[in-house]
Amino acid sequence: MDLGLKDQVALVTAASRGIGAAIAARLADEGATVAVAARAPQAGPGQAAYPVDLSDAAAVDALVPRVVADHGRLDVLVVNTPGPRILPFLDTTAGDYATAYDLLVRPAVQLATAGARVMAERGGGSILFVTSTWVRQPAPGGVLSATMRAAISALSKQMSMELAPHGIRVNQLMPGATGTDRMRAITTAKAAANGTTEDEEVAKVVSAIPLGRWAEPEEIARAAAYLVSPAAAFVTGAAFAVDGGAIRSTL
Ligand code: NAD
């Protein structure tokens, strides 16, 4: 299936590893020119590297204008962020929320605003926020993720409504457990805390997933490529889970 992404210009953030890198690679494979932003990004085929620390507000403000100056336009924006700390609620401080806000919510708002303005001027585009299933189905230790992602979910829905008249679609992709460096770091930390092995911790994660395994980053990336592409021309305001069936709610 041709997704219609050939020759489009895309920006993907937090894209040097894991889910972000897989999305950047998938979009490049589909024929898009992909600006890859991270603290130390490596540009693969069809990609251009944009070093940026998402916690640096001034650098984030400069990112969309840099991409547009280099490539002439922006058709697709994928707002991926690093995950926040995983902490039991009783161990969190107000400072943890402020740090998580600076790494997740503030850059998402900055990028979405700048990207949407550029797209509105040209009469269209597509924006995708990568969040987490934890925004819909909370998990122990996930309070920073769930609260920050709730703000991003609201932002995504609000933008989808206000930007539809400008030809801009806005969606949210909620990955479930996915085999990335972050996931491996989480299972390693849990094994140390619980006196278990990493395999035992992985088995616990997987036991809650009806499909019986976690995702590969490429599986998240294929869904992302569809959602941002012209093939999804009538999809906006959606919150799309790629989670092997882990979310238990009906809707
Ligand atoms: P990862 O740790 O493998 O990759 C994180 C990416 O963020 C890397 O490219 C890294 O370079 C970049 N990054 C880190 N700090 C940065 C900074 N200050 N500025 C710019 N870039 C920075 O993570 P992942 O597993 O690919 O997760 C990506 C997102 O998806 C996270 O928000 C995570 O919480 C979410 N998520 C992951 C899973 C999972 O199981 N892996 C599940 C649900 C949601």
Boltz pocket constraint, residues with backbone or C-beta under 6 A from the ligand:
constraints:
  - pocket:
      binder: B
      contacts: [[A, 13], [A, 14], [A, 15], [A, 16], [A, 17], [A, 18], [A, 19], [A, 20], [A, 21], [A, 37], [A, 38], [A, 39], [A, 40], [A, 52], [A, 53], [A, 54], [A, 55], [A, 80], [A, 81], [A, 82], [A, 83], [A, 84], [A, 130], [A, 131], [A, 132], [A, 133], [A, 174], [A, 175], [A, 176], [A, 177], [A, 178], [A, 179], [A, 180], [A, 181], [A, 182], [A, 183]]
      max_distance: 6.0
